Amino acid sequence: MKKLFLITLLLFSLVQTSFASQISCDKSGFVPVYTVIDDAAFDIRYYSSNNFTGNKINGYKAPVAYMTKEGAKALSIAADDLRKQGYRLLIWDTYRPQKAVDNFVEWINNPNDEGDKTFYPKLKKSDLLKGQYIMEKSGHTRGSTVDLTLIKKDGSFVDMGGTFDLFSEISHPDYKKLTRTQKNNRKILHNAMIKAGFNGIDSEWWHFTLKNEPYPDTYFNFDVE
C-alpha cells in the first residue's frame, strides 16, 4: 500500500511539473517594440556574431525585438520618462526563443568552441552554466524581459561602466568601482524601469523583467523574424 502511495505521489508530481511550465509557438500576444517606441535604437546581438558565443544564435532570423504587449506597453512608459530626461533606449535583446537558449547550452558543452573570450575574461566557459550566468530556462523566453541601455537623443554613448553580457562583477548594478557618473547613469535607467513596472536583477545592470508578466509559466519558441 505504501509503495502504491509513493508511485501515485511521484506520478502526481510529474504531472504537476508538466503543467508548471509549457512551450508555445503562439506569438499573438507579442508586438515588435519599434511599433510601440518609435525612437528606440536596436543592436540585436544574437542576430550577429557579436556575442559571447562568437556566432549568430538559433532562432534569430531578423534583427527585431519582440515583447509581450504588456511588456512593450510598460517599456514605452519608461521610454517616455527617459525621453524627458534627454535619453533614448538602446535595446540589445527582448524575447528570446527557447531554441536560442538551447543553443547557448550546446555551446557551453562544446569543448572545441571557446567563443568570444572577451565576454568572460576571468571565467572558464563551463563556469557560465554552473554560476548561473546562463540558464537552461530564461525569463527572456517568457517575452517580458529586456536587455537595454541608455543613449543620448543624438544616439551618442552613455557611459554605464561596462558592456552588455560581460560576465563579471563589473556588471553588478551596485559594483563599487564605478565612477560617480557611471553610477548615476545606471541609477537613471534603473529608476525609470522600476517606476514603469519592471524588476532588475543583482548580476546584470541592463536586465529587467516586467513584475506582472502575462505568461509567467510559458516559454515561447517562435523565431524572431
N, C-alpha and C positions, 0 to 999 in steps of 0.2 A: 504493500500500500504506500509505504514511504517512497519507494522507488518510483511508483506511478506518479506520485505528487511532484517529485523532483523533475521528472520528464515533462509533466504538464507545465510546471513553472518555467522550465527552460524554453519550451515552445512559445509560451506567452511572452517571454522576454524577447525572443527573436521577432515575433510579430510586432511588439511594441517598437522595437528598433527600426523595423522596416517602415513603420508609419511615422517615426520621428523625423525622418527626412526623406525627400524624394527628388528624383531627377526629372526635369521638364525641359522641353524644347519650345514651349509656348511663349512667344515674345509679344503677345498682345498687350501686356501690361507695361511695356517699355517704350521709351522715346529716345531719339538721338538728342544729346544735350544741346547741340547747336540750334535746335528748333526752339529751345526754351531760353537760352542765354546767347544772344546774337553777337556779343563781343568777346566771348571766351576764345582763348587760343588752345591749340591741341598739339601734343607731341606724344602720340600713342606709341610708347616704347616697345611694346611686344609685337607690334606690326613690323618692326625693324630689327636689326641685329644689335642695336644699341641698348643692350640689357645684359644681365649677369650671365646668361647662357651663351651670349655671342651669336645667337641665331634668332630668326623670326619664329614666333611661337604658334603652335597649332590653334586653329580657331579664329585667328585674326586675319581676315581676308580683305579688310579695308581699315584705314586709319580713322575709325569713327568711334565716338564714345556714346554708349547707351547706358541709360539708367532706368529704374522703375519710374513711373510717372510721379509717384510721391517723392522719390529721391531727387529727381530733377527739379520739381517744384521747390523743395526745400533749398536746393543748391542755388536756385535763382534768387532766393531771399538773401542768401549770403553774398551773392554777386552784387545785388543792389546795394547792400550795406558797404561792401568794399569799394564799389564804384564811387560812392560819395566821399570816400577817403583817398581817391586818386589811384585805385588799383583795378586790375582785371585778373581773371583766373587763367592760369595755365594748367591744363589737365593732362596727366600722364596715363591714367588708367581709371576705368569705372567698372562696368560689368565685365567679368572675365569668365569665359566658358569653362566648364569642368574639364574639357579636353585640354585646355591650356594648363590648368593646374596639374593634370596627369603628365603633361609634357615636362613641367618643372621637376616632378618626382623622378621621371625616367632619366632626365639629365643628371640629377644628383646621383643616381645609381649607376651611371655610366662612367667607369674609371678612366676611360680614354678621352673624355671631353672635359677639359678644365674650364671652358667658357671664358668669360672676361674677368680675370682675377682682380681688376681694379675695383670691382663692386664688393669684394670680400677680401681685402688685402691682408688681414690678420687672422683669417679663419681657414680651416680646411673645408673643402666642399661638403664633406659629409656632416660638418657641424651645422650647416644651414637647415637641415631637416631635424637633427637632434635638438638644436637650440630653438626650434620653432620659429625660425625666420621665414621658412616656407612650410606651409601646412598642406596636408593631403585634401583638406576641405577648406575653402577660403570664403570669407564673408563677401568678397567681390562677386563670387558666383551667385549670390542671392540677389544681386542687382542694385543694392542701395548703398554701396561703398564707393568712395572716390579717393584717388591719389592726386594731389594737386599742390600748386604753389601760387605765389603772387608774382605778377609782373606789373610794371607801371603802365599807364594808359597808352604810352607810345611804344609799348612792347619791350622796353628795356628791363634788364635783370634786376631782381630784388635779392639782396644777399641774405640767405637763410642759414648760412653756416654749414652747409652740407647739401649733397645732391640726392636725388631720388634713388631708392633701392641700394643705398650704401649700407651694407650690413656691418654696423659699427655702433659703438656707444655715442658717436657723434650725432647719430640720427635720433637719439632720445630727445624728446621735446625739451626736457629740463637739463640738457648737457651743460655742465658747469663752465666749460672753457670757451663759451661763445662770447663775442663782443657785445657790448650794450645794444648796438644797432641790430645785430643778428637776433638777440633775444627779443627785442621789441618787434621785429618783423614776424617772428614766429608767433608772438602773442597776438598780433593784429589778425593773422589768419585764424588762429585757434579761437579767439573770442567771437569772430564773425560766424564761424562754423557751429560753435556751441549755441550761440544765440539763434541760429537758424534751425536747430533741432538735431544736430549731429553729436556723436561722441568720438573722442580721439582715443589713441592707444599710447602706451608707455614707451614703445620701441621705435615708432616712426612719426616724425612731426608732420608728415604730409598725408597721413591716412585717417579718414573719417567715415563713420558709418551712421546712417540715419537711426535715431533712437527707436522710433516706432516703424521699423521696416515692415513692408506689407507681406513679405514672403520669408519669414524667419526660419522656416523648415524646408525650403525648396532651393535646390541647387540647379541652375539652368545650364543648358549645354547647346544652345543655338549659336551659330557662327556670327562673328562680328563682320558684317558686310554691308 
